[in-house]
C-alpha cells in the first residue's frame, strides 16, 4: 500500500460511543511457552502464504540516518531494514 493511500482510524468517535476496545499485542506480554507456540504458528502461517509480512528495505550504511528518522515520520511500511 502506498503512503498516499494510508490513513488513520476513521470515525474514532464511534470507539467511544459504542464502547469498543482496541488492543494490540506485544510478544513480551506472554510467558515463554506461549511465545514459543505463537512463534511456531506465525512461522507456519508465513511459510504457508496465509500471513503476509511487509518490510521497508533501504540499501547502504549511509541510509541509516534516513531510515531511523523514517521510523518516526511514517516513511516505513512494516519493519524498517537497512542492508549494509
N, CA and C atoms as an extended XYZ file, in Angstrom:
252
Properties=species:S:1:pos:R:3:atomname:S:1:resname:S:1:resid:I:1 pbc="F F F"
N         0.860       -1.174        0.000 N   UNK     1
C         0.000        0.000        0.000 CA  UNK     1
C         0.902        1.231        0.000 C   UNK     1
N         0.623        2.159       -0.886 N   UNK     2
C         1.456        3.359       -0.934 CA  UNK     2
C         1.124        4.274        0.239 C   UNK     2
N         2.076        5.136        0.561 N   UNK     3
C         1.883        6.057        1.684 CA  UNK     3
C         0.697        6.987        1.436 C   UNK     3
N         0.418        7.298        0.186 N   UNK     4
C        -0.693        8.210       -0.111 CA  UNK     4
C        -2.049        7.555        0.159 C   UNK     4
N        -2.109        6.220        0.200 N   UNK     5
C        -3.366        5.521        0.448 CA  UNK     5
C        -3.577        5.195        1.924 C   UNK     5
N        -2.563        5.410        2.756 N   UNK     6
C        -2.687        5.104        4.182 CA  UNK     6
C        -3.470        6.197        4.886 C   UNK     6
N        -4.201        5.814        5.902 N   UNK     7
C        -4.955        6.782        6.683 CA  UNK     7
C        -5.089        6.279        8.108 C   UNK     7
N        -5.394        7.174        9.008 N   UNK     8
C        -5.581        6.805       10.406 CA  UNK     8
C        -6.952        6.201       10.626 C   UNK     8
N        -7.279        5.979       11.868 N   UNK     9
C        -8.578        5.412       12.218 CA  UNK     9
C        -9.666        6.415       11.860 C   UNK     9
N       -10.648        5.954       11.103 N   UNK    10
C       -11.775        6.809       10.757 CA  UNK    10
C       -12.883        6.585       11.790 C   UNK    10
N       -13.654        7.602       12.053 N   UNK    11
C       -14.776        7.511       12.990 CA  UNK    11
C       -14.346        7.051       14.384 C   UNK    11
N       -13.247        7.594       14.849 N   UNK    12
C       -12.752        7.240       16.178 CA  UNK    12
C       -13.793        7.536       17.253 C   UNK    12
N       -14.652        8.497       17.000 N   UNK    13
C       -15.723        8.820       17.946 CA  UNK    13
C       -16.584        7.596       18.234 C   UNK    13
N       -16.785        6.730       17.229 N   UNK    14
C       -17.598        5.525       17.422 CA  UNK    14
C       -16.964        4.559       18.410 C   UNK    14
N       -15.658        4.582       18.543 N   UNK    15
C       -14.981        3.721       19.513 CA  UNK    15
C       -15.479        4.064       20.910 C   UNK    15
N       -15.630        5.349       21.168 N   UNK    16
C       -16.098        5.790       22.482 CA  UNK    16
C       -17.589        5.520       22.637 C   UNK    16
N       -18.386        5.954       21.669 N   UNK    17
C       -19.839        5.841       21.810 CA  UNK    17
C       -20.328        4.400       21.814 C   UNK    17
N       -19.615        3.516       21.124 N   UNK    18
C       -20.021        2.104       21.099 CA  UNK    18
C       -19.241        1.264       22.102 C   UNK    18
N       -18.389        1.966       22.892 N   UNK    19
C       -17.588        1.315       23.928 CA  UNK    19
C       -16.760        0.156       23.381 C   UNK    19
N       -16.125        0.412       22.235 N   UNK    20
C       -15.280       -0.598       21.613 CA  UNK    20
C       -13.927       -0.646       22.297 C   UNK    20
N       -13.249       -1.760       22.161 N   UNK    21
C       -11.918       -1.911       22.744 CA  UNK    21
C       -10.930       -2.167       21.614 C   UNK    21
N        -9.888       -1.348       21.552 N   UNK    22
C        -8.795       -1.544       20.600 CA  UNK    22
C        -7.606       -2.064       21.380 C   UNK    22
N        -7.045       -3.178       20.932 N   UNK    23
C        -5.922       -3.739       21.671 CA  UNK    23
C        -4.973       -4.434       20.718 C   UNK    23
N        -3.709       -4.118       20.841 N   UNK    24
C        -2.681       -4.810       20.082 CA  UNK    24
C        -2.038       -5.863       20.966 C   UNK    24
N        -0.911       -6.383       20.528 N   UNK    25
C        -0.209       -7.338       21.378 CA  UNK    25
C         1.286       -7.146       21.220 C   UNK    25
N         1.985       -7.477       22.263 N   UNK    26
C         3.437       -7.457       22.283 CA  UNK    26
C         3.868       -8.821       22.805 C   UNK    26
N         4.759       -9.464       22.083 N   UNK    27
C         5.151      -10.829       22.440 CA  UNK    27
C         5.654      -10.939       23.875 C   UNK    27
N         6.314       -9.908       24.380 N   UNK    28
C         6.866       -9.989       25.733 CA  UNK    28
C         5.792       -9.972       26.817 C   UNK    28
N         4.535       -9.740       26.433 N   UNK    29
C         3.434       -9.792       27.403 CA  UNK    29
C         3.096      -11.235       27.796 C   UNK    29
N         3.634      -12.196       27.074 N   UNK    30
C         3.258      -13.591       27.271 CA  UNK    30
C         4.435      -14.408       27.799 C   UNK    30
N         4.121      -15.550       28.432 N   UNK    31
C         5.180      -16.383       29.001 CA  UNK    31
C         5.915      -17.151       27.898 C   UNK    31
N         7.000      -17.795       28.261 N   UNK    32
C         7.867      -18.471       27.302 CA  UNK    32
C         7.118      -19.529       26.486 C   UNK    32
N         6.300      -20.315       27.142 N   UNK    33
C         5.560      -21.378       26.449 CA  UNK    33
C         4.612      -20.783       25.403 C   UNK    33
N         3.930      -19.711       25.767 N   UNK    34
C         3.021      -19.052       24.828 CA  UNK    34
C         3.779      -18.429       23.661 C   UNK    34
N         4.937      -17.831       23.937 N   UNK    35
C         5.740      -17.209       22.877 CA  UNK    35
C         6.245      -18.256       21.888 C   UNK    35
N         6.702      -19.398       22.410 N   UNK    36
C         7.199      -20.472       21.542 CA  UNK    36
C         6.071      -20.980       20.645 C   UNK    36
N         4.904      -21.216       21.225 N   UNK    37
C         3.758      -21.700       20.446 CA  UNK    37
C         3.338      -20.677       19.395 C   UNK    37
N         3.294      -19.402       19.780 N   UNK    38
C         2.900      -18.350       18.843 CA  UNK    38
C         3.913      -18.210       17.717 C   UNK    38
N         5.200      -18.285       18.041 N   UNK    39
C         6.243      -18.171       17.029 CA  UNK    39
C         6.134      -19.300       16.011 C   UNK    39
N         5.921      -20.527       16.483 N   UNK    40
C         5.759      -21.667       15.573 CA  UNK    40
C         4.552      -21.472       14.663 C   UNK    40
N         3.453      -21.011       15.227 N   UNK    41
C         2.235      -20.800       14.437 CA  UNK    41
C         2.425      -19.678       13.419 C   UNK    41
N         3.079      -18.591       13.819 N   UNK    42
C         3.316      -17.482       12.896 CA  UNK    42
C         4.232      -17.920       11.749 C   UNK    42
N         5.270      -18.697       12.057 N   UNK    43
C         6.159      -19.204       11.015 CA  UNK    43
C         5.378      -20.081       10.043 C   UNK    43
N         4.518      -20.939       10.568 N   UNK    44
C         3.705      -21.821        9.720 CA  UNK    44
C         2.806      -20.997        8.797 C   UNK    44
N         2.174      -19.957        9.340 N   UNK    45
C         1.280      -19.126        8.538 CA  UNK    45
C         2.035      -18.341        7.470 C   UNK    45
N         3.204      -17.823        7.825 N   UNK    46
C         4.008      -17.066        6.855 CA  UNK    46
C         4.504      -17.991        5.751 C   UNK    46
N         5.044      -19.157        6.127 N   UNK    47
C         5.556      -20.103        5.124 CA  UNK    47
C         4.442      -20.643        4.235 C   UNK    47
N         3.247      -20.758        4.778 N   UNK    48
C         2.103      -21.246        4.011 CA  UNK    48
C         1.438      -20.169        3.174 C   UNK    48
N         1.918      -18.942        3.271 N   UNK    49
C         1.357      -17.852        2.475 CA  UNK    49
C         0.048      -17.299        2.994 C   UNK    49
N        -0.355      -17.706        4.183 N   UNK    50
C        -1.615      -17.220        4.747 CA  UNK    50
C        -1.443      -15.921        5.523 C   UNK    50
N        -0.205      -15.585        5.860 N   UNK    51
C         0.095      -14.344        6.565 CA  UNK    51
C         1.224      -13.664        5.801 C   UNK    51
N         0.967      -12.441        5.380 N   UNK    52
C         1.954      -11.696        4.600 CA  UNK    52
C         2.675      -10.716        5.512 C   UNK    52
N         3.982      -10.594        5.316 N   UNK    53
C         4.763       -9.623        6.072 CA  UNK    53
C         5.121       -8.461        5.150 C   UNK    53
N         5.343       -7.314        5.726 N   UNK    54
C         5.698       -6.128        4.956 CA  UNK    54
C         6.961       -5.526        5.552 C   UNK    54
N         7.873       -5.174        4.679 N   UNK    55
C         9.134       -4.586        5.120 CA  UNK    55
C         9.492       -3.417        4.226 C   UNK    55
N        10.132       -2.427        4.804 N   UNK    56
C        10.734       -1.342        4.036 CA  UNK    56
C        12.232       -1.566        4.108 C   UNK    56
N        12.867       -1.739        2.958 N   UNK    57
C        14.295       -2.044        2.922 CA  UNK    57
C        15.040       -0.892        2.250 C   UNK    57
N        16.046       -0.381        2.938 N   UNK    58
C        16.919        0.649        2.380 CA  UNK    58
C        18.307        0.033        2.242 C   UNK    58
N        19.002        0.399        1.187 N   UNK    59
C        20.315       -0.187        0.902 CA  UNK    59
C        21.440        0.788        1.201 C   UNK    59
N        22.443        0.307        1.962 N   UNK    60
C        23.645        1.082        2.220 CA  UNK    60
C        23.692        1.689        3.604 C   UNK    60
N        24.882        1.643        4.197 N   UNK    61
C        25.091        2.174        5.541 CA  UNK    61
C        24.754        3.662        5.624 C   UNK    61
N        24.964        4.380        4.532 N   UNK    62
C        24.674        5.823        4.525 CA  UNK    62
C        23.181        6.120        4.679 C   UNK    62
N        22.337        5.111        4.505 N   UNK    63
C        20.881        5.282        4.643 CA  UNK    63
C        20.386        5.114        6.082 C   UNK    63
N        21.284        4.737        7.003 N   UNK    64
C        20.877        4.509        8.397 CA  UNK    64
C        20.184        5.728        9.004 C   UNK    64
N        20.753        6.945        8.898 N   UNK    65
C        20.047        8.099        9.488 CA  UNK    65
C        18.666        8.326        8.871 C   UNK    65
N        18.562        8.194        7.555 N   UNK    66
C        17.276        8.379        6.882 CA  UNK    66
C        16.269        7.324        7.331 C   UNK    66
N        16.727        6.082        7.453 N   UNK    67
C        15.850        5.001        7.902 CA  UNK    67
C        15.383        5.242        9.330 C   UNK    67
N        16.306        5.659       10.193 N   UNK    68
C        15.954        5.914       11.592 CA  UNK    68
C        14.911        7.026       11.695 C   UNK    68
N        15.138        8.124       10.998 N   UNK    69
C        14.174        9.237       11.018 CA  UNK    69
C        12.843        8.805       10.417 C   UNK    69
N        12.908        7.937        9.413 N   UNK    70
C        11.691        7.453        8.774 CA  UNK    70
C        10.783        6.679        9.712 C   UNK    70
N        11.366        6.073       10.740 N   UNK    71
C        10.558        5.348       11.727 CA  UNK    71
C         9.573        6.271       12.442 C   UNK    71
N         9.954        7.540       12.578 N   UNK    72
C         9.142        8.488       13.347 CA  UNK    72
C         8.284        9.385       12.472 C   UNK    72
N         8.436        9.240       11.161 N   UNK    73
C         7.665       10.095       10.261 CA  UNK    73
C         6.760        9.291        9.335 C   UNK    73
N         6.657        7.997        9.572 N   UNK    74
C         5.754        7.171        8.778 CA  UNK    74
C         6.284        6.790        7.413 C   UNK    74
N         7.591        6.846        7.217 N   UNK    75
C         8.172        6.505        5.916 CA  UNK    75
C         8.256        4.992        5.713 C   UNK    75
N         8.113        4.228        6.772 N   UNK    76
C         8.224        2.781        6.632 CA  UNK    76
C         6.846        2.127        6.624 C   UNK    76
N         6.803        0.988        5.971 N   UNK    77
C         5.615        0.149        5.977 CA  UNK    77
C         6.080       -1.191        6.527 C   UNK    77
N         5.628       -1.565        7.688 N   UNK    78
C         6.121       -2.772        8.334 CA  UNK    78
C         7.472       -2.516        8.978 C   UNK    78
N         8.308       -3.532        8.951 N   UNK    79
C         9.639       -3.433        9.552 CA  UNK    79
C        10.545       -2.558        8.687 C   UNK    79
N        11.374       -1.743        9.329 N   UNK    80
C        12.371       -0.943        8.605 CA  UNK    80
C        13.698       -1.662        8.683 C   UNK    80
N        14.278       -1.989        7.527 N   UNK    81
C        15.554       -2.698        7.475 CA  UNK    81
C        16.538       -1.891        6.649 C   UNK    81
N        17.816       -1.968        7.019 N   UNK    82
C        18.876       -1.359        6.236 CA  UNK    82
C        19.873       -2.467        5.895 C   UNK    82
N        20.040       -2.716        4.602 N   UNK    83
C        21.035       -3.693        4.158 CA  UNK    83
C        22.364       -2.996        4.036 C   UNK    83
N        23.363       -3.579        4.666 N   UNK    84
C        24.703       -2.981        4.659 CA  UNK    84
C        25.632       -3.850        3.829 C   UNK    84
